[in-house]
Amino acid sequence: MKFGILGDAKISRNRLIPALHQAGCKFVHLGTRNPQTLTDGYYDKSIKIGQYEDVLADTDVEAVYIPLPNHLHAQWSINALNAGKHVLCEKPMALSLSEIEAVETAAMANNRYFYEAFMVRSHPQWSWLKQLDIGTAMHISATFSYPPRAEGNVRNYAYMGGGPVLDIAGYTLLAGMMIFESEPHLLFCDMQMEPHLDVEKTMNALVDFGAGRRLSMQVSSAMALSQTIHLTSDNGWARLDTPFNPEQIATASWALGELGEGKKRVFEPCNQYALMLNAFITSCQNQTKPDFTISKQICALLQEILTTRT
């Protein structure tokens, strides 16, 4: 499959483009508003460089990857779908339910596949955790944090969809949704704002999934780089050490009815972005209809959390 990419983003260079090659895809066209800044020689001379609109007009391009700032995701997804392209869009795919519905309408009208790029869904550590025989999962503690970003970073501006809630809370919420397989409902939220910005720096929330099952999550853009998942069941516990963006090797621990370090699990090396791309390509080839249910549930709960911004 031949891909175009909208925007010269760090995640494209570090993650998606290497995964495209690993998945047997071809990157043929880059869209950028500032082509004059591409002076480091990263892109092969065979790759066409143009504006976003040029990528969408390119008949060679079958699918488009969108890693633009968050507030541009929905509109450019709609533009790409209306241009007849399949779309792989970074999360969050939209900043409101109405935007998701507009993307859904465009996908259905043009018979094109759309996928919100939560690559974690493709990593085998999650299927292992879900199938682990330690009883009924009752509580998940999910944390994800990174240090403050430099002045001018898009994550620092609310109008661009910035802040750790929109940036990374989707991952922690998705963890509960994948394990509990139920719709989330917000019970409690506490937010600490960045004093010199209009976005939060830390958010804690308690989410209910019914039948006594709960997710405690914390996200922050003011702490050290860290991420964990700790699941407690009625008969044991399990922990994923790097649940969201592990490097080649991921590790986990688990135990039945005992404390301590537990048993260890080391997963075979894999590239979750390449696995996501393989699944995306298969869905495109099979003309699978995109399902926006999970995206809508994540968006609704995150928007509810964001109403507590002061």
C-alpha positions in Angstrom: 0.0 0.0 0.0 1.3 3.5 -0.9 1.1 6.1 1.8 1.1 9.9 2.0 1.8 11.7 5.2 0.5 15.1 6.3 3.1 16.9 8.3 6.8 16.4 9.1 6.2 15.1 12.6 8.7 13.6 15.0 6.4 10.5 15.5 6.4 10.0 11.7 10.2 10.0 11.5 10.8 7.9 14.7 7.9 5.5 14.5 5.6 5.4 11.6 8.0 5.6 8.6 10.2 2.8 9.9 7.1 0.8 10.5 5.8 1.4 7.0 9.0 -0.1 5.6 8.7 -3.1 8.0 5.1 -3.7 7.0 6.0 -3.7 3.3 4.4 -0.3 2.5 5.7 2.5 0.4 5.9 6.1 1.5 5.5 8.2 -1.6 4.4 11.7 -0.7 5.0 14.1 2.2 2.7 17.2 2.7 4.2 20.1 4.6 3.5 23.7 5.0 7.2 24.5 5.3 9.1 22.5 2.7 12.0 24.9 3.0 12.8 23.6 6.5 13.5 20.1 5.2 17.2 20.6 5.0 18.6 17.6 7.1 18.4 15.1 4.2 16.1 12.7 6.1 13.7 12.1 3.2 14.8 10.1 0.2 14.8 12.0 -3.1 12.2 9.6 -4.5 9.6 10.9 -2.1 7.5 13.7 -3.5 7.3 16.9 -1.3 4.3 19.2 -1.5 1.4 20.8 0.3 -1.2 18.8 2.2 -3.6 19.3 -0.8 -1.0 17.9 -3.2 -0.9 14.6 -1.2 -4.6 14.3 -1.3 -4.7 15.0 -5.1 -2.0 12.4 -5.8 -3.5 9.3 -7.4 -0.6 7.2 -6.3 -1.5 7.7 -2.7 -3.9 5.0 -1.4 -3.8 5.9 2.3 -2.9 9.0 4.4 -1.3 9.1 7.8 -2.2 12.2 9.8 0.1 13.2 12.7 -0.8 16.9 12.6 -1.6 19.0 15.8 -4.7 17.6 17.5 -7.1 20.4 16.5 -6.4 19.6 12.8 -7.0 15.9 12.9 -10.8 15.8 12.2 -10.8 18.3 9.3 -7.9 16.8 7.5 -9.2 13.3 8.0 -12.5 14.4 6.4 -10.5 16.0 3.5 -8.5 12.8 3.0 -11.6 10.6 3.1 -13.4 12.9 0.6 -10.4 12.6 -1.6 -10.8 8.8 -1.7 -8.0 7.9 0.7 -8.0 5.5 3.6 -7.0 7.3 6.8 -4.7 6.4 9.7 -5.0 9.3 12.1 -3.1 10.0 15.3 -5.1 10.2 18.5 -7.2 12.0 19.5 -8.9 11.8 16.2 -11.2 14.7 17.1 -11.9 17.2 19.9 -15.6 16.7 20.0 -18.3 14.1 19.3 -19.6 16.2 16.5 -16.2 16.1 14.8 -16.1 12.3 15.2 -19.6 12.0 13.6 -18.4 14.2 10.7 -15.4 11.9 10.1 -17.7 8.9 10.3 -20.1 10.4 7.8 -17.2 11.0 5.4 -15.8 7.5 5.8 -19.1 5.9 5.1 -20.0 8.2 2.2 -16.7 7.4 0.5 -16.4 3.7 1.4 -13.0 4.3 3.0 -11.5 2.9 6.1 -10.5 5.0 9.1 -8.5 4.0 12.1 -7.5 6.0 15.2 -3.8 5.2 15.8 -3.9 3.7 19.2 -1.0 1.4 18.3 -1.1 -0.3 21.8 -4.1 -2.3 20.7 -1.7 -4.3 18.4 0.9 -5.2 21.0 0.7 -8.9 22.2 1.2 -7.9 25.9 -2.4 -6.7 26.0 -3.9 -9.9 24.7 -1.7 -11.8 27.2 -3.0 -9.6 30.0 -6.6 -10.1 29.0 -6.3 -13.9 28.8 -4.2 -14.3 31.9 -5.9 -16.7 34.3 -5.8 -14.8 37.6 -9.5 -14.5 38.2 -11.9 -11.6 37.5 -10.2 -8.2 36.9 -11.6 -5.7 39.4 -9.2 -2.7 39.5 -6.6 -1.2 37.2 -4.2 1.5 38.1 -2.9 3.3 35.0 -0.2 6.0 35.0 1.5 7.9 32.1 3.7 10.9 32.5 6.5 12.9 30.8 8.5 16.0 31.7 7.4 19.5 30.7 7.7 20.5 27.0 9.6 23.5 25.8 7.9 26.8 25.3 6.1 26.9 22.0 5.3 23.1 21.9 1.8 22.4 20.6 1.0 20.4 23.7 1.1 23.7 25.7 -1.9 25.3 24.0 -5.5 24.4 24.7 -6.9 25.7 21.4 -4.5 23.2 19.6 -5.8 20.3 21.7 -2.9 20.4 24.1 -2.5 19.1 27.6 -1.9 15.6 28.9 -5.6 14.7 29.0 -5.9 14.9 25.2 -2.3 13.8 24.6 -2.1 10.6 26.7 -5.2 10.0 28.9 -6.7 8.2 25.9 -4.1 5.4 26.5 -4.9 5.0 30.2 -8.6 5.1 29.6 -8.3 2.6 26.7 -6.5 0.2 29.1 -9.6 -0.1 31.2 -11.8 -0.4 28.1 -9.7 -3.2 26.6 -9.7 -5.2 29.9 -13.2 -4.6 31.2 -14.9 -4.5 27.7 -17.5 -2.0 29.0 -18.5 1.6 28.6 -16.6 3.9 31.0 -18.3 6.4 33.4 -16.5 9.1 35.2 -16.9 9.1 39.0 -14.2 11.6 40.1 -11.7 13.9 38.5 -9.0 16.2 40.0 -6.9 18.5 37.8 -3.9 20.7 38.5 -3.4 23.5 35.9 -0.1 24.8 34.6 0.2 28.2 36.3 1.5 30.0 33.1 -0.5 28.1 30.5 -4.2 27.3 29.7 -3.7 23.5 29.9 -3.5 21.1 32.8 -0.2 19.6 34.1 -1.6 16.7 36.0 -5.0 14.9 36.1 -6.3 12.1 38.3 -9.5 10.3 37.7 -11.6 7.4 38.9 -13.6 5.6 36.2 -16.4 3.0 36.7 -17.0 0.1 34.4 -19.9 -1.5 36.2 -20.0 -4.6 38.5 -17.5 -3.0 40.9 -14.8 -2.7 38.3 -12.8 0.5 38.4 -9.9 2.3 36.7 -7.7 4.8 38.6 -5.7 6.8 36.2 -3.1 9.6 36.4 -1.5 11.5 33.5 0.9 14.3 33.8 3.2 16.6 31.7 5.1 17.7 34.8 6.7 14.5 36.0 9.5 12.1 35.0 8.9 9.9 32.0 6.9 6.9 33.4 4.1 4.5 32.5 2.6 1.5 34.3 -0.4 -0.7 34.4 -1.2 -2.6 37.5 -4.2 -4.9 37.4 -5.8 -6.5 40.5 -8.2 -9.3 40.3 -10.2 -11.3 42.8 -7.4 -13.9 42.9 -4.1 -12.2 41.8 -2.4 -9.3 40.2 -0.5 -8.4 37.0 1.7 -5.6 35.9 2.8 -4.3 32.5 6.1 -2.4 32.8 5.9 -0.3 29.6 2.3 -0.7 28.5 2.0 2.1 26.0 5.2 2.6 24.0 7.7 -0.1 24.8 10.8 -0.4 22.8 11.5 -3.8 21.1 11.1 -5.8 24.3 8.3 -5.5 26.8 8.1 -7.2 30.2 5.4 -8.0 32.7 4.9 -9.7 36.1 2.0 -11.5 37.7 1.1 -13.6 40.7 -1.8 -15.6 42.2 -2.7 -14.7 45.8 0.7 -13.6 46.9 2.8 -10.5 47.2 6.4 -10.0 46.1 7.9 -9.8 42.6 5.8 -12.5 41.1 6.5 -14.5 38.0 8.1 -12.7 35.0 7.1 -12.6 31.4 9.3 -11.3 28.6 7.5 -10.8 25.2 9.1 -11.5 21.9 10.5 -8.3 20.2 8.0 -6.6 18.0 7.1 -3.3 16.5 3.5 -2.4 17.5 3.4 0.3 14.8 4.1 -2.3 12.1 1.5 -4.7 13.6 -1.0 -1.8 13.6 -0.2 -1.1 10.0 -0.6 -4.7 9.0 -4.1 -4.8 10.6 -5.0 -1.4 9.0 -4.0 -2.6 5.5 -6.0 -5.8 5.9 -9.0 -3.8 6.9 -8.6 -1.6 3.9 -8.2 -4.5 1.5 -11.2 -6.3 3.0 -13.3 -3.2 2.7 -14.0 -3.3 6.5 -16.4 -0.7 7.8 -14.7 1.4 10.4 -16.2 1.3 13.9 -16.1 4.6 15.8 -17.7 3.3 19.1 -14.5 3.2 21.1 -13.4 6.6 19.8 -16.7 8.1 20.7 -16.6 6.7 24.3 -13.0 7.9 24.8 -13.8 11.4 23.4 -17.0 11.8 25.5 -15.2 10.9 28.8 -12.2 13.0 28.1 -14.3 16.0 27.2 -16.2 15.5 30.5 -12.9 15.6 32.3 -11.9 18.8 30.5 -14.9 20.6 31.7 -13.1 20.8 35.1 -10.3 22.9 33.6 -10.3 26.3 35.4 
